[in-house]
Amino acid sequence: MNLMTNQPPTAELQALDAAHHMHPFTAGAELAEKGVRVITRANGVRLTDSDGREMLDAMAGLWCVNIGYGREELADAAARQMRELPYYNTFFQTAHPPVIALAARLAELAPGDLNHVFFAGSGSEANDTNIRMVRHYWAAQGKPEKSVIISRRNAYHGSSMGSASLGGMPAMHGQGGLPIPDIVHINQPNWWAEGGEMTPEEFGRARARELEDKIAELGEDRVAAFIAEPVQGAGGVIIPPESYWPEIQRICDAHDILLIADEVICGFGRTGHWFGSQSYDIRPDIMTVAKGLSSGYAPIGGSIVRDHVAEVIGRDEFYHGYTYSGHPVAAAVALENLRILEEEKIIGHVRDVAAPALAKAWATLADHPLVGEVVTRGLLGSVALTPDKASRAPFREGPGKVGLICRERCFANDLVMRHVGDRMVVSPPLVITPSDIDEIVRRARIAFDETHAEAKAQGLMD
Ligand code: PXG
């Protein structure tokens, strides 16, 4: 025990973790051998581990700590609510003040007539709600066969049976018998990897028209909804060509298909607006929210729903809900988070200060020999690592090896940055300053240099 911090030594924590803790998206045996990294404290945009080492968190946790770490106001809001009413449910005609206030606040913030909120504990749960809700919406109107949901390859919508089926990750579908019936996938608007000789604008339109082709193939009377992230996050921060979303919107309108925007990453300021849908002029019927709703301080998610959908769903009992739907402590924390986002004008800071600073600093990486595409949107950024910029070629050993080296080199330089295959992604807390953005990019460049040398040494590139 460290008497200063009241904390067991790192090796002891690692041994207990290896013996008892099953981690998400982790090969347990490999981790046990290496030893888990234990994060003990955080403040602003910086994490501290159990050895006292400080790191810049360019990922805002898992894309969620929008207001940054260490905000006492959220801790106070949680403690206050726990003392007053730690739990009550929202089933069977009951509610409590924080859930009512949060629903009303979200209705105010969400564009148009997205006026109704069904709460969940996470993004996965909210997307499961959406599957049942859109199918029930059509069934309640005498069209039970209108049940297919179209999603996209390389989308991420969660890990539960339903949400992982919506996701377009083959490795996930390969475990546990997915996808569930009546979920189909079209291609993603990833111009760098898949655009070939087309211009980004041509490619964006072509990929959007795959939705129209799929609707024609299945028949309009079979298709309930299309779901997509405004910007694919976990898929590698794939920023769609400007031509993509207007065409998707036109197709959904023309064919009477509900549009679900998964705002779990894009929501609450990430793209420089309250919602990514506003950045791309998307008019969704349902928005999935989680993560930034509470800045990750408490687990909460939900579906924000337009009037016409809520009206149909509300006609009869919707046999759906979670014990923690609208949990009072999580709702109180979310309300306080939304207050801070608004009063401190954090979204204006993203739009006017941080996003332009990231765009400028990130673009300087383009001259690095390992770097191909360099893109940002708001405070989302990614680079594609490549052995050959001109041909946009992938590495010959298959995706992920060089990306993994790069992630490790980032850690070694006290920078937390994710890799998705061979794309490096950033999604820092929204409160980040231009000088910390420059520091992220300075460390990233060092990590890229080291990765380049290592990839050559391992024969992964010439
Ligand atoms: N939709 C989107 C767009 C997401 O990014 C979910 C739904 C699911 O939310 P929950 O709260 O159930 O996790 C997500 C989650 C990563 C990573 O490493 C990304 C997510 C979660 C965990 C890891 O990129 N996104």
Boltz pocket constraint, residues with backbone or C-beta under 6 A from the ligand:
constraints:
  - pocket:
      binder: B
      contacts: [[A, 62], [A, 121], [A, 122], [A, 123], [A, 124], [A, 125], [A, 127], [A, 156], [A, 157], [A, 158], [A, 159], [A, 229], [A, 233], [A, 234], [A, 262], [A, 263], [A, 264], [A, 265], [A, 290], [A, 291], [A, 301], [A, 418]]
      max_distance: 6.0
